[in-house]
Amino acid sequence: MSSDTRSVIIKGTGSYAPEKILSNDDLAKLVDTSDEWITARTGIRSRRIAADDEYASDLGSKAAARALEDAGITAEEVDIVIVATITPDMPFPSTACIIQAKLGVGNALCMDIEAACSGFLYIAEVASSLLKNGNYKHALIIGTEKLSSILDWEDRTTCVLFGDGAGAAILSLSDEPNTGLIDFKLGADGKNSELLHMPGGGSAVPASTNSLETRQHFLKMRGREVFKSAVRVMEQSAIEILDQNQLNANDIKCVIPHQANLRIIESLSNRLELPLDKFYLNLDKYGNTSAASIPIALDEAYRTGRLKSGDIILMVAFGAGLTWGASLLKWR
Ligand code: UT7
């Protein structure tokens, strides 16, 4: 826990999911799969798909506008914009700069950070540190993904799992001690990066006829291995952050987990001895939206009255890298 007496609170949240709904039955017309298989193995029933002319920055801008409204601040008051995404509009400039322009944010510090599905927790910690240590008041943090743009629609082992969407939060300094984003426990292990990656489009495999023909520009995953690692690292980081703050599972009022697979969340619930009804779940509607998954779930949990003032909330994630993280949040 930080020795700084000031806290960083989540002053507002917002989320946005594109209109188009793709059901499991729709997917069964594209690849050899079924609603039964997808529902039983993952808990996912549908996902949202962005329009062709709707990019990660558009989804992120809509979520951010809602977060600004909820926080009661204007775009001009934002000092920092940080975006977590693995599907930026383009390699550069950053999606944060594109969103800055779309929202009319002033000359704020803008950057993207890439930590895949753990991205929102990574940007939350970076933004918190900047607020506490720099000369800033409000940070806009956004997890936004157009994963449909990097899915191999011929690969049934991956295309059924993911969806598009965005979630955002306004972080602000507060003089009240020990509230808001209380603590973080983030980590990574790059030795297992090939378990979940997209090989093409960077300096290792630039776009070429060959890279297109060999389908290098699509997300690739060894699902079963990722599953095992996910359960292990989510449990570890959750236990570590609870221990570090002298809390136990009973102190947690709500868990906002990364929404990848219901079976992963059920395993975590068993291992932490935290009943499943304490976990906020929406993966049935959206599938896995990577960096957007936690902020969408947080926003929905808040707007549906699941979060009460003073509640201790555990957010926990894992993703490509492999990366992982946990954070404790005392609700405003
Ligand atoms: O944010 C991090 C992102 N990644 C994840 O969260 C993924 C973590 N992993 C998982 O969620 C699961 O491993 C999957 C859902 C990806 C797969 O579930 P599984 O229970 O681990 O299945 P499996 O990969 O062991 O495959 C079992 C069978 C295989 O057939 P055979 O070899 O037993 O004949 C697959 O080919 O299921 C087959 N299969 C499918 N069948 C119908 C794989 N995908 C599908 C599909 N529809 N969509």
Residues whose N, C-alpha, C, O or C-beta is under 5 A from the ligand:
A	BS01	UT7	D32 T33 S34 W37 R41 T42 C117 R156 T157 V160 G223 R224 V226 F227 A260 N261 F318 G319
